Structures are given as C-alpha cells and as structure tokens.
Amino acid sequence: MRPRLLFLAVMTASLLVAGCAATPIPQPTIAHPSASPSASPTPTASPAVAPEIAFDVTCTDVAAEMAGLTDAVDAPVRELLSTVSGPNWYPGPAQYMFPRSGGLACSQDDGEQLIWEIAIIPGAQLALDGLAREGYEPFSYCDIGGCQAIVQEGDVLVSGSASGPTLSAADTERVDAALRRLAVLAADSQRDIEFQDSELAGVGCERLLTAAELSAAWGVRAEMETGFSFGGWGVPAHTYLVVDEAPLCYYSSAAGSYEADPYLTITGLPAGAWAFDLIEGRTPVDVPGVDVAFAGIESTPPFSRPFLDLLVGADWIRLTTYDEGDGSYDLMAIAPQIVEHLATGRPAPQ
C-alpha cells in the first residue's frame, strides 16, 4: 500500500510554509510571473485583472529586507508561495491565495531549499483569532539554521520564515525588526479593497464531487475529507479556507488514515482567472462546460502528480491525482460533472 501523502499538514504556528515537521530551513531580481455572480458560470468578457493589494508594499520591498538576513543565492524572488517545504495542496491555485484578500506573498528558493518566504495580510485580528484556538500568538524566533516569525502592526499581519547556515538565535531581533518594518510600511498605506465576484467561493466539496461519485467513476472505494479536518492550522490555512472560501477536498481509500491510498485532491482559487495563465508546461485539453482546460504534471520531489486545470468563468479549479503513467486515474472522467455541479447545483432529492 502506498503511504499516504502528508496532504493536510500545514505550517505550525511559527512557520508560514506547512509541512509534517516544521523545521525552518543580495537582493535578487524579482521574477514577475508571465503574463455579480450569475446563475451559472460564464466566460470572462475581458482579460482577468489581478486583485488589488491592500497596501503599498511589493516583493521588491520584501527582498530588500531579506537580503541582509540570508546568504546570497542565484535564485529569483517570486510573487507567490514556494512549494519547497510546503504542503502538497500548495501547487497551483493555493500558491496565489493571498492576493485575493488583498495580501501579498513573496518567496525565494533554489528549487531544493527554501531561502525565505513572507506573507503580508490585512485582517490581522481575524487571522490571530483563528490561530489562537491552537494557542498561537505573534512571536519571533531564530535557532541554528533558520528563523520563523509572526508580527502584527495595526490590522496588518506579517508571517514568514527564513533559512541559512549563518542564521542563529542571535538573529532573532534582526528578523523581528525586518518584519516589523514591512508591517509598518503596510499598515501606514493600508486601504480597503473589494473581493472579486466568484461562483466558487464558499462552495462545499459535497456539491463539487461526492465520494460515491468518485468511487463509481474510478472503480474504487473512496472516502472524502474536507478542509483541515485531518491536519493543523496556520496563516495559509486561515487565508485559503476562511478568507478566500476556497475548496480543499481530499479523497482517499480511508478518511483519517495516513496509510490510506490517496486518490484525488480538489483545490481552487475563487476569481483566480488572473493567475490561471501564469502556469507553464501544460497541454490544452477539451472539457465540456469550461472556458479553458489544461493537463499537466506537477513535479514536487519526490512526487510527480498529474493535474487538470479548469477555468470556469472567473474561477480556477485544479484536480490532482497521485500516480502517473499506466496506473493513473482519469481526471477527464470526473471533470465534466464537477463543472456541471458548480454551474447548476445539485438536483433536489427525489
């Protein structure tokens, strides 16, 4: 039996990037990625526009602060979450979760090691209230090889981690000061923003695809878990599920068991059309009912996972399975019914 992937592991309170074991790991060039709800999803009439950030802070500002804290590396800074050391629900829609709510995420990694990752979000108190249920509160901490911090300034929360062989406990104050400067910069320029309309926001997993429907389509006995019922909590989880109201649906051979065979994950980004075209290396496919669909392989060592990206109106939905090659399950066999359920809802019980 294949070991169950750590699907629902999230960051501990002290780490922005989640994982089963939360160990933290010169100013570079910033790498910018290339290029009212209706009764049913409709094609977007004009090119999608990225959400407005709620403050005047950019990844250039973040990189300038982090440049003095970590060793110089030949790696770009990106305006999204890193998948290095992150949970396996990050790739795709979740990496772009923060801008929907007016926030900002910036990261730098060399493809194998996370160098640093910072998220800045409005609605600090709401996030802290969510973290408090696990006993978390703002803090800054460094030890040999890494630092983690969550700091608050007004209604702005800055959360992040950095790694490097030169970091130690003596760097705690420097890291705290750097994140607080970012928090002050954001708080001083904070403004109200409006969420973009979305048909996907707040839609439950049972509406998209039931375990019974997946079982019938793939000839397996599937059980479903939603959200983080089998895992932890953190700033990304709060932002993704509570603020963005994005779907996180996991189907396996046995809910609640790490030893279960993983089948399918459904993630998404409400009003995520602006980020949909930023993903490279995909193949166009034809899926009834969608504006655009692409198939691809997400390679996050040690795993390679087939996925199917669906653009339905303004919303981005990703279906991910866990085997490629001859043993892979057919995502095209379930995509049309998910799209139909999103568009029309479920029929009334007979």
C-alpha positions in Angstrom: 0.0 0.0 0.0 1.3 3.4 -0.9 2.0 5.6 2.1 -0.5 8.4 2.4 1.0 11.8 1.4 1.0 14.4 4.1 -1.9 16.2 2.4 -3.3 18.0 5.3 -0.1 19.0 7.1 0.0 22.8 7.4 2.5 25.2 8.9 2.9 25.1 12.6 2.0 28.5 14.2 5.6 29.5 13.7 6.0 28.7 10.1 4.3 30.1 7.0 5.1 27.1 4.9 3.4 24.0 6.2 4.7 20.5 6.5 4.6 17.5 8.7 7.7 18.6 10.5 8.1 22.4 10.7 11.8 22.9 10.5 12.9 26.3 9.1 15.1 25.9 6.5 21.7 40.1 -2.0 18.9 41.4 -3.3 17.9 39.3 -6.2 15.9 40.1 -9.3 12.2 39.9 -8.8 10.6 37.4 -11.1 7.2 38.6 -12.1 5.0 35.7 -13.5 4.5 35.8 -17.2 1.7 37.1 -18.2 -22.1 39.9 -9.6 -22.3 36.1 -9.7 -24.8 34.8 -12.3 -26.9 31.7 -12.1 -24.2 29.8 -13.9 -20.5 30.4 -14.7 -20.0 32.4 -17.9 -16.9 33.1 -20.0 -14.9 36.1 -18.8 -15.7 39.1 -21.1 -12.2 40.7 -20.8 -8.7 39.8 -19.7 -8.7 39.0 -16.0 -7.1 41.6 -13.7 -5.1 40.6 -10.6 -6.7 41.7 -7.3 -5.7 44.9 -5.8 -3.2 44.7 -2.9 -4.4 46.4 0.2 -1.1 48.3 0.9 1.9 49.8 -0.9 4.3 47.0 -0.3 5.9 45.0 -3.1 8.1 41.9 -3.3 11.0 44.3 -4.1 10.5 45.8 -0.6 10.4 42.4 1.0 13.5 41.2 -0.9 15.4 44.3 0.3 14.7 43.5 3.9 15.5 39.8 3.5 18.7 40.4 1.5 20.6 41.3 4.7 19.3 38.3 6.6 20.1 35.4 4.3 23.0 34.4 2.2 23.1 35.5 -1.4 21.8 32.9 -3.8 21.3 32.8 -7.5 17.5 32.4 -7.4 14.7 34.8 -8.3 12.2 36.2 -5.9 8.7 35.2 -6.9 5.3 36.7 -6.1 3.8 33.5 -4.9 4.2 30.9 -2.2 7.0 28.3 -2.6 6.3 24.6 -2.9 9.7 23.8 -1.3 8.9 22.5 2.2 5.3 23.4 1.6 2.3 21.1 1.9 1.1 19.2 -1.2 -2.0 21.2 -1.6 0.0 24.3 -2.5 0.9 23.7 -6.2 -1.3 25.7 -8.4 -4.2 27.8 -7.1 -3.2 27.9 -3.4 0.2 29.4 -4.2 -1.7 32.6 -5.3 -4.2 32.6 -2.3 -3.0 35.8 -0.7 -3.8 38.5 -3.3 -7.5 37.5 -3.4 -7.9 39.0 0.1 -5.6 42.0 -0.6 -2.5 40.3 0.7 1.0 39.7 -0.7 3.2 36.6 -0.8 6.9 36.6 -1.8 9.4 33.8 -1.7 12.8 32.8 -2.8 14.1 29.2 -3.1 16.8 27.4 -5.1 14.4 24.6 -6.1 15.7 22.3 -3.2 15.8 24.6 -0.2 13.6 27.4 1.0 15.6 30.5 1.4 12.8 32.7 2.7 9.0 33.2 2.4 7.0 36.1 3.6 3.2 36.8 3.6 1.6 40.1 4.4 -2.1 40.2 5.0 -4.8 42.6 6.1 -7.3 41.4 8.7 -4.7 40.6 11.3 -7.0 40.2 14.2 -9.2 37.8 12.4 -6.2 35.7 11.5 -4.9 35.8 15.0 -8.3 34.8 16.4 -8.1 31.7 14.2 -4.6 30.9 15.3 -5.5 31.4 19.0 -7.6 28.3 19.1 -4.3 26.4 18.8 -2.6 28.6 21.4 -0.6 30.6 18.9 0.2 34.3 19.1 2.7 36.7 17.4 6.3 35.8 18.1 9.8 35.9 16.6 12.3 33.0 16.9 15.6 32.0 15.5 17.8 29.0 16.0 20.7 27.3 14.2 19.9 27.4 10.5 16.6 29.2 10.5 14.1 31.8 11.7 10.3 32.0 12.0 8.1 34.9 12.9 4.6 36.3 13.0 4.4 40.0 13.8 1.4 42.4 13.9 1.1 46.1 13.3 -2.4 47.5 13.5 -4.6 45.4 11.2 -1.6 44.0 9.2 0.0 40.6 9.9 3.4 39.6 8.5 4.2 35.9 8.7 7.4 34.2 7.4 10.4 32.0 7.6 14.0 32.1 6.5 16.8 29.6 6.4 20.5 29.7 6.0 23.6 28.2 7.6 24.6 31.5 9.1 21.4 32.1 11.0 21.3 31.6 14.7 19.4 32.7 17.9 21.4 35.9 17.8 19.5 36.9 14.7 16.1 36.9 16.3 16.0 40.7 16.9 17.2 41.4 13.3 14.5 39.2 11.8 11.8 40.7 14.1 12.9 44.2 13.2 12.9 43.5 9.4 9.3 42.0 9.5 8.1 44.9 11.7 9.4 47.4 9.2 7.4 45.7 6.5 4.3 45.6 8.8 4.6 49.3 9.5 5.0 50.1 5.8 1.9 48.1 5.0 -0.2 49.4 7.9 0.7 53.1 7.0 -0.5 52.6 3.5 -3.4 50.2 4.1 -6.7 50.8 2.2 -10.0 48.9 1.7 -10.3 46.6 -1.2 -13.2 44.7 -2.8 -13.3 41.0 -3.4 -13.9 40.0 -7.0 -17.1 38.0 -7.7 -16.8 34.3 -7.7 -19.1 31.3 -8.2 -16.6 29.0 -6.5 -16.2 30.9 -3.2 -17.9 29.0 -0.4 -18.9 26.0 -2.5 -18.7 22.8 -0.4 -16.9 19.7 -1.5 -20.1 17.7 -1.5 -21.5 19.9 -4.2 -18.5 19.5 -6.4 -18.0 15.8 -6.1 -19.2 13.2 -3.6 -17.1 10.2 -2.6 -19.7 7.9 -4.1 -19.4 9.7 -7.5 -15.7 9.3 -7.5 -16.0 5.7 -6.4 -18.3 5.0 -9.4 -16.2 6.9 -11.9 -12.9 5.3 -10.9 -13.9 1.9 -9.7 -12.5 2.5 -6.2 -13.9 2.8 -2.7 -13.3 6.4 -1.9 -13.9 8.4 1.3 -13.7 12.2 1.5 -12.2 14.7 3.9 -12.8 18.5 3.7 -10.7 21.4 4.7 -8.2 20.6 7.5 -10.3 18.0 9.4 -7.2 15.8 9.3 -4.4 18.3 9.9 -3.3 21.5 11.5 -3.9 25.2 11.1 -1.9 28.3 10.2 -1.9 31.6 8.3 -2.2 30.0 4.9 -5.0 27.6 6.0 -6.9 30.6 7.5 -6.4 32.7 4.4 -7.3 29.9 2.0 -10.3 28.4 3.7 -11.8 31.2 5.9 -10.9 34.4 3.9 -10.8 33.2 0.3 -13.5 30.5 0.9 -11.6 28.2 -1.4 -12.3 24.5 -1.7 -10.0 21.9 -0.2 -11.3 18.4 -0.9 -9.3 15.2 -0.4 -10.4 11.7 -1.4 -8.6 8.5 -0.3 -9.3 4.9 0.5 -9.8 5.6 4.2 -10.6 9.1 5.7 -8.4 10.0 8.6 -5.6 7.4 7.9 -2.1 8.3 6.9 -1.8 4.8 5.5 -4.7 5.2 3.1 -4.2 5.2 -0.7 -4.6 8.8 -2.0 -6.9 9.3 -5.0 -7.8 12.9 -5.6 -7.4 16.5 -4.4 -9.6 19.4 -5.5 -8.3 22.9 -4.9 -9.2 26.2 -6.4 -8.8 29.9 -6.5 -12.1 31.9 -6.4 -11.9 34.6 -9.1 -8.5 33.2 -10.0 -8.6 33.7 -13.7 -5.8 36.3 -13.4 -3.4 33.6 -12.1 -4.6 30.7 -14.3 -2.5 31.7 -17.3 0.7 32.0 -15.2 1.3 28.2 -15.1 3.6 26.9 -17.7 4.2 23.4 -19.2 0.6 22.4 -19.7 -1.2 20.8 -22.6 -4.6 22.1 -23.8 -7.5 19.6 -23.4 -11.2 19.7 -24.2 -13.5 19.6 -21.2 -17.2 20.3 -21.7 -18.5 23.4 -19.9 -15.2 25.1 -19.2 -13.7 28.2 -20.8 -10.2 26.7 -20.9 -8.7 23.4 -19.6 -5.1 22.3 -19.4 -3.5 19.0 -18.3 0.0 18.8 -16.8 2.3 17.0 -14.3 3.3 18.7 -11.1 6.7 17.6 -10.1 7.4 18.4 -6.4 10.2 15.9 -5.4 9.8 13.1 -4.6 6.4 13.1 -6.2 5.1 13.6 -9.8 1.4 14.2 -9.8 -0.9 14.6 -12.8 -3.3 17.5 -12.6 -6.1 19.1 -14.6 -6.7 22.9 -14.5 -10.1 24.1 -15.3 -11.1 27.8 -15.9 -14.8 28.1 -15.3 -15.9 31.7 -15.7 -13.7 33.7 -13.4 -12.7 30.7 -11.2 -9.7 28.3 -11.3 -10.2 24.7 -10.2 -7.4 22.1 -10.1 -7.9 18.4 -9.9 -4.8 16.4 -8.8 -4.2 12.7 -8.6 -1.3 10.8 -7.3 0.0 8.4 -9.9 1.2 9.0 -13.4 1.6 6.6 -16.3 -0.3 3.3 -16.6 -1.6 3.4 -13.0 -3.0 6.9 -13.2 -6.7 7.7 -12.8 -8.6 9.5 -15.5 -9.3 13.1 -14.4 -11.2 13.8 -17.6 -13.8 11.2 -16.5 -14.8 13.4 -13.5 -14.2 16.9 -14.7 -17.4 17.5 -16.6 -19.7 16.5 -13.7 -17.7 18.8 -11.3 -18.2 21.7 -13.7 -21.9 20.9 -14.1 -22.4 20.7 -10.4 -20.7 24.1 -9.9 -22.9 25.6 -12.7 -26.3 24.1 -11.8 -26.0 22.9 -8.2 -27.3 19.6 -7.0 -30.7 18.3 -8.1 -33.4 18.2 -5.4 -33.7 14.9 -3.5 -36.3 12.6 -5.0 
